[in-house]
Amino acid sequence: MARTAAIELRDLALAVSIGTYGPGDVVPDAHVLDLTLTISPELVAIGADAMSLVFDYDPLIAQIARIARSRSFETQEYLLTLIARACTDYNEIAGVDLCLRKTPVLGGTGSLGVRLTLGGEDLARLRQADRL
């Protein structure tokens, strides 16, 4: 079996405004992010207890929070795209699985989300496109 490693962030409520709502529409109380980052196992199975040996995800989380607060968004999809682009700033990230969901959806219940999964080649293309 191949060795794999991931960093998982679940249920991060973002301070963000998404969508346009009219009278009678259900306005979400929360937009919640789930994020899984595929990284090298060498950044998890380490030989000493030292931050210099692991991937420091705190700057990425801070960057995501800044993106969410930066403006009002019309769509969850565009915010998710910007978060994926933020992930390309970190060469340690070899793949991402992102899910942004809003709640409630109907009658005060449910959640509705958008998922984006990108592998190494997808991230490489995004990194290259962002350099142009």
Contacts in CASP RR format, 6 or more apart in sequence:
PFRMAT RR
TARGET T0000
AUTHOR 0000-0000-0000
METHOD contacts of the structure
MODEL  1
MARTAAIELRDLALAVSIGTYGPGDVVPDAHVLDLTLTISPELVAIGADA
MSLVFDYDPLIAQIARIARSRSFETQEYLLTLIARACTDYNEIAGVDLCL
RKTPVLGGTGSLGVRLTLGGEDLARLRQADRL
3 41 0 8 1.000
3 45 0 8 1.000
4 38 0 8 1.000
4 41 0 8 1.000
5 38 0 8 1.000
5 39 0 8 1.000
5 40 0 8 1.000
5 41 0 8 1.000
5 43 0 8 1.000
5 44 0 8 1.000
5 45 0 8 1.000
6 36 0 8 1.000
6 37 0 8 1.000
6 38 0 8 1.000
6 39 0 8 1.000
7 35 0 8 1.000
7 36 0 8 1.000
7 37 0 8 1.000
7 39 0 8 1.000
7 55 0 8 1.000
7 57 0 8 1.000
8 34 0 8 1.000
8 35 0 8 1.000
8 36 0 8 1.000
8 37 0 8 1.000
9 33 0 8 1.000
9 34 0 8 1.000
9 35 0 8 1.000
9 36 0 8 1.000
9 57 0 8 1.000
9 61 0 8 1.000
10 34 0 8 1.000
11 32 0 8 1.000
11 34 0 8 1.000
12 32 0 8 1.000
12 33 0 8 1.000
12 34 0 8 1.000
12 35 0 8 1.000
12 61 0 8 1.000
12 64 0 8 1.000
13 30 0 8 1.000
13 31 0 8 1.000
13 32 0 8 1.000
14 31 0 8 1.000
14 32 0 8 1.000
14 33 0 8 1.000
14 64 0 8 1.000
14 65 0 8 1.000
14 68 0 8 1.000
14 100 0 8 1.000
15 65 0 8 1.000
15 68 0 8 1.000
15 69 0 8 1.000
16 31 0 8 1.000
16 68 0 8 1.000
16 69 0 8 1.000
16 73 0 8 1.000
16 79 0 8 1.000
17 72 0 8 1.000
17 73 0 8 1.000
18 28 0 8 1.000
18 31 0 8 1.000
18 72 0 8 1.000
18 73 0 8 1.000
18 74 0 8 1.000
18 75 0 8 1.000
18 76 0 8 1.000
18 79 0 8 1.000
18 102 0 8 1.000
19 72 0 8 1.000
19 73 0 8 1.000
19 74 0 8 1.000
19 75 0 8 1.000
20 74 0 8 1.000
21 27 0 8 1.000
26 104 0 8 1.000
26 105 0 8 1.000
26 106 0 8 1.000
26 107 0 8 1.000
26 108 0 8 1.000
28 102 0 8 1.000
28 103 0 8 1.000
28 104 0 8 1.000
28 105 0 8 1.000
29 103 0 8 1.000
29 104 0 8 1.000
30 102 0 8 1.000
30 103 0 8 1.000
31 68 0 8 1.000
31 76 0 8 1.000
31 79 0 8 1.000
31 100 0 8 1.000
31 101 0 8 1.000
31 102 0 8 1.000
32 100 0 8 1.000
32 101 0 8 1.000
32 102 0 8 1.000
32 103 0 8 1.000
32 111 0 8 1.000
33 64 0 8 1.000
33 83 0 8 1.000
33 98 0 8 1.000
33 99 0 8 1.000
33 100 0 8 1.000
34 97 0 8 1.000
34 98 0 8 1.000
34 99 0 8 1.000
34 100 0 8 1.000
34 101 0 8 1.000
35 64 0 8 1.000
35 83 0 8 1.000
35 96 0 8 1.000
35 97 0 8 1.000
35 98 0 8 1.000
35 99 0 8 1.000
36 96 0 8 1.000
36 97 0 8 1.000
36 98 0 8 1.000
37 55 0 8 1.000
37 57 0 8 1.000
37 60 0 8 1.000
37 87 0 8 1.000
37 93 0 8 1.000
37 95 0 8 1.000
37 96 0 8 1.000
38 93 0 8 1.000
38 94 0 8 1.000
38 95 0 8 1.000
38 96 0 8 1.000
38 97 0 8 1.000
38 119 0 8 1.000
39 55 0 8 1.000
39 92 0 8 1.000
39 93 0 8 1.000
39 94 0 8 1.000
40 92 0 8 1.000
40 94 0 8 1.000
43 53 0 8 1.000
43 54 0 8 1.000
43 55 0 8 1.000
43 92 0 8 1.000
44 54 0 8 1.000
46 53 0 8 1.000
46 54 0 8 1.000
47 53 0 8 1.000
55 90 0 8 1.000
55 92 0 8 1.000
55 93 0 8 1.000
60 86 0 8 1.000
60 87 0 8 1.000
60 89 0 8 1.000
60 90 0 8 1.000
63 86 0 8 1.000
63 89 0 8 1.000
64 83 0 8 1.000
64 86 0 8 1.000
67 79 0 8 1.000
67 82 0 8 1.000
67 83 0 8 1.000
67 86 0 8 1.000
68 79 0 8 1.000
73 79 0 8 1.000
76 100 0 8 1.000
76 102 0 8 1.000
76 113 0 8 1.000
76 114 0 8 1.000
77 114 0 8 1.000
79 100 0 8 1.000
80 98 0 8 1.000
80 100 0 8 1.000
80 114 0 8 1.000
80 116 0 8 1.000
81 116 0 8 1.000
83 98 0 8 1.000
83 100 0 8 1.000
84 96 0 8 1.000
84 98 0 8 1.000
84 116 0 8 1.000
84 118 0 8 1.000
84 126 0 8 1.000
85 126 0 8 1.000
85 130 0 8 1.000
87 93 0 8 1.000
87 95 0 8 1.000
87 96 0 8 1.000
87 118 0 8 1.000
87 123 0 8 1.000
88 123 0 8 1.000
88 126 0 8 1.000
88 127 0 8 1.000
88 130 0 8 1.000
93 123 0 8 1.000
94 119 0 8 1.000
94 120 0 8 1.000
94 123 0 8 1.000
95 118 0 8 1.000
95 119 0 8 1.000
95 120 0 8 1.000
95 122 0 8 1.000
95 123 0 8 1.000
96 116 0 8 1.000
96 117 0 8 1.000
96 118 0 8 1.000
96 119 0 8 1.000
96 123 0 8 1.000
97 115 0 8 1.000
97 116 0 8 1.000
97 117 0 8 1.000
98 115 0 8 1.000
98 116 0 8 1.000
98 117 0 8 1.000
99 113 0 8 1.000
99 114 0 8 1.000
99 115 0 8 1.000
99 116 0 8 1.000
100 113 0 8 1.000
100 114 0 8 1.000
101 111 0 8 1.000
101 112 0 8 1.000
101 113 0 8 1.000
101 114 0 8 1.000
102 111 0 8 1.000
102 112 0 8 1.000
102 113 0 8 1.000
103 110 0 8 1.000
103 111 0 8 1.000
103 112 0 8 1.000
104 110 0 8 1.000
104 111 0 8 1.000
105 111 0 8 1.000
105 112 0 8 1.000
118 126 0 8 1.000
END
